[in-house]
Amino acid sequence: MSRSAHPAGPRHADVLPEGHYTAPPADLNVLDPKVWSRTVERDERGVATVGGLSVTDLAEEFGTPAYFLDESDFRARCRAWAEAFGKDADVFYAGKAFLSRAVVRWLQEEGLNLDVCSGGELTTALSAGMPAERIAFHGNNKSESEIRTAVEAGVGRIVLDSFQEIVRVAHIAQSLGKRQRVQIRVTVGVEAHTHEFIATAHEDQKFGIALAGGQAAEAVRRALKLDGLELIGIHSHIGSQIFDMAGFEVSARRVVQLLAEVRDEHGVELPEIDLGGGLGIAYTSEDDPREPHEIAKALNEIVARECEAAGLRTPRISVEPGRAIVGPTAFTLYEVGTVKPLEGLRTYVSVDGGMSDNIRTALYDAEYSVSLVSRTSDAAPMLTRVVGKHCESGDIVVRDAFLPSDLAPGDLIAVPATGAYCRSMASNYNHALRPPVVAVRDGEARVIVRRETEEDLLRLDVG
Ligand SMILES: Cc1ncc(COP(=O)(O)O)c(C=O)c1O
C-alpha cells in the first residue's frame, strides 16, 4: 500500500519529513468504526468507551498498558464467518492470533472449530473443553510428544508438513491403535500479502510440501499407503493480511489440480480442502477489508468452478481466519509518559508499553492508527511517532500518526486493531510484564489473561 507525505500539520515543522502517512484526518476526535471494535464510541464527556465502559475507568481498574477485547464484537465476527460459510464448510479460528481459555469457550458457543500450532495451544484448547474432533493441529516441526498428545486426544485432523512427519504421525497413530485423519499442507507457488501476490520465491520457505516437482503428489502417495493415516484432504495457506482474492484463486486451482491427479492415479477423490487463513483487516482508515460473506462467496465459486472443470465432486471447504476474527476486536490502551518534539522532524510520544506488547511494527513495519481517548481536543494535529519504553530505537508502536498538539503526559492513547498477533507475540524484553487481556461486554469487564507480575518473572528465574 502506498501512502504519501502530506504538506499539512505538525506544529514543529514547516516541511514534513518523509514518512508513511496521509493527511491528518479532518477531525482527530472521530474514532473511525473501520478500525475500532464495534462497541467503541465517545461518551458525552468525550471519553472513549467500549462495551459501555469508559477507558478512564478501565485504566484505573486494570492499569495500562492493557488490551481490551470487545467480546460481543468477537462473537459477532465468529457468527458472521460461520454463517457465511454455512453447514457445508468448516471455519477454524487460528489460535495463533490470540488464544485463551475464555476465547476457546466463545468459539465453542459460536460454533467455530480451532486451529492450533503447538502443544501449548493444544493444551489450552483441551483444558477449556474444546472437543478434540473440532481441533486441527498444525506446525512444521511438531514434536513426538505433541503428536502423541494430539492423537491420543483424538484431534479432528493433523496437518502434515513434511515427509518425515507423514511417517512419524503414522507410526504414533498405529502404536496407539488409531487411524489419524490428516491433511497434507502443500505450497502452491503463490505467496500473497495485502494487495499483491507474488509468484516467485514462495517455495523457498519452511512450510508445506511443494506442488512443484511432484513432491506433494509423492507425499499423497506415501500417506495413502500408511495404515495409521486417513488422508482427508489438502491444505494450503498463502500469506497474511490479504485483500485480493486472486492469490486464493491460483491456490484453489492448483490444489484442485492435485485432487484430480490423485483421483487419476489412485482412484480416490479426497473429500476436503483447506484454503488457510490470511484475510486482511483494517489497521488504518485506508484499508478496505472484505466481509466474510464476500470471501465465502468468492472461495466457494472458485472451488466449484475448478472442480467442475476437473470433473471432481466439490470437496468440503475449510478456512482458518485468525486476524480477521480477533484483530479488529481489541485495542491497546497506553498512558503517555513523555512528549518530545524534534524540531523539523516529528514529536516522539513515549508510552508505558512498546515492542514487548506489539512487536508487529518492528517486525513487519506494520501500520497502525492511534487516538487520544481520555478526552477530546481541538488542538491542531501534530505528526508523531508513538514509541515504547524499551532500550531499542526500533521500539516503535505507531510509526507515523497525527495526534492533537496539546497531548501531555498522563493522557491515555489507544491503538486499535491489536487483537491479533500482539498479546500472542508479546515478550518479556527488558523484563517487561506482559499486559492483561480484559474482555468487555455489556457494561462488564473481566480479566481473561492477567497482567504478569514480578513474581511471575522471578518464579522462572531459579537462581
Ligand atoms: C496455516 C495457517 N492458517 C491460518 C493462519 C492464520 O492467518 P491469519 O491470522 O492471517 O488469518 C496462519 C497464519 O500464519 C497459518 O499459518
PDBQT file of the ligand as one rigid body, heavy atoms in Angstrom, charges set to zero:
ROOT
HETATM    1  C1  LIG A 501      -1.773 -22.474   8.415  1.00  0.00    +0.000 C 
HETATM    2  C2  LIG A 501      -2.286 -21.162   8.877  1.00  0.00    +0.000 A 
HETATM    3  N1  LIG A 501      -3.611 -20.999   8.993  1.00  0.00    +0.000 NA
HETATM    4  C3  LIG A 501      -4.138 -19.831   9.424  1.00  0.00    +0.000 A 
HETATM    5  C4  LIG A 501      -3.322 -18.763   9.753  1.00  0.00    +0.000 A 
HETATM    6  C5  LIG A 501      -3.967 -17.502  10.246  1.00  0.00    +0.000 C 
HETATM    7  O1  LIG A 501      -3.682 -16.407   9.477  1.00  0.00    +0.000 OA
HETATM    8  P1  LIG A 501      -4.476 -15.044   9.731  1.00  0.00    +0.000 P 
HETATM    9  O2  LIG A 501      -4.435 -14.779  11.196  1.00  0.00    +0.000 OA
HETATM   10  O3  LIG A 501      -3.715 -14.037   8.947  1.00  0.00    +0.000 OA
HETATM   11  O4  LIG A 501      -5.872 -15.261   9.249  1.00  0.00    +0.000 OA
HETATM   12  C6  LIG A 501      -1.928 -18.883   9.621  1.00  0.00    +0.000 A 
HETATM   13  C7  LIG A 501      -1.059 -17.750   9.963  1.00  0.00    +0.000 C 
HETATM   14  O5  LIG A 501       0.127 -17.787   9.958  1.00  0.00    +0.000 OA
HETATM   15  C8  LIG A 501      -1.394 -20.117   9.183  1.00  0.00    +0.000 A 
HETATM   16  O6  LIG A 501      -0.088 -20.302   9.064  1.00  0.00    +0.000 OA
ENDROOT
TORSDOF 0
